[in-house]
């Protein structure tokens, strides 16, 4: 399926982030133990990368969000995104759940 000719990928981004916005629970990020920062330190980004990521929520659901990766280590990525009302959200997720766009 291609992108919308009039709005490009902006429509897909809006719809995905809207799905994340209607969740009544917060995203569930990785714990410090899962990040294992002592053996695998965080590397801050020199530039923010646009990404899509499957984000788990406290109610057991997943939503695909579009945002930016601002720091990571070899196993996880810190993803930041905004929802429709301008609320900023962020969470650490496994690197396999993130795709650069």
N, C-alpha and C positions, 0 to 999 in steps of 0.2 A: 504494500500500500504506500503510495507516495504522499508527499506533503500537500497541504491545501495551497492552491495556486495564489489565492488572494492574501492569505495571512502567513504562508510559509510554515515554519515549525513553531511559531509563536502560539498557535491554537493548541497544538499538542502539549506544549509546556504549560499553558494555562489550564487545560483540562486535567493534566496529571497533578499539578500543584493544587488545584481545586479539590481533587479527590483526597489529597493529604490534609487539606484545610478542614474538611467536614468531619474528620476523625475527632472524637471527643476526648481521646487520650493523647498523651504526648508521645513523640517518637522514643523508641527504646534503643539507646546507643550501647556500644560496647563498654565494659567495665575496665578500670585500670588494670586488673589482673589479666583480662583478655588482651589488652594492648601490650602488656609485657614491656613497659617502657625502660626498665633497667637493662634489658638485653637488646632491645630494639628501639632506640630513641626516635623521637619525632623529628621529621625533617620539614621545616617550613618551606612553603612554595616561594619561589622568586617572582612568580606571576600566578594569578588565579586561573584555574582551568575549568572550562564549562564541562559539566558532567551530568549524567542521569544516574540515579541510584535507586535501588529497591530499599525502601525504608520500612523497618518493622515498627508497629505501634503497640501500645500497651494492651489493646483489646485483641491482640493476636492476628491482626490483619497486616497486609503489606500495601504500600502505595509507591508508585514510581514517581520520584520527584526530580525536578531539573534545577540545578543550582551550580555551585562552584566548589572545587576542592582547594583547600587553602593550606593543608598540612597533611602529612601521612607518615607511615613507617612501612616496612616491607609487607605487613599483613593487613593494615587498616587505613582508611581514608576518613578525614574529617570533612563532612559535607555541610554546606550552608545553603539555605534556600529561603524564599519568601512566599507567603501565601497571599491570597487575594486582598485581604484587608491591610497588607503591609507588614504583618507580623513576621519577624525574622525567626527562623528555627535553625538548629544545627544538631548534628549527632555524628558519632563515630560509627562506621559500618565496616564490615569485612571488605577488603579490596575487590573480591570477586563479585560483589554486588554493585560495583561502580563501573561505568563506561564513559570514557572521554568522548565528547561530541564536538 
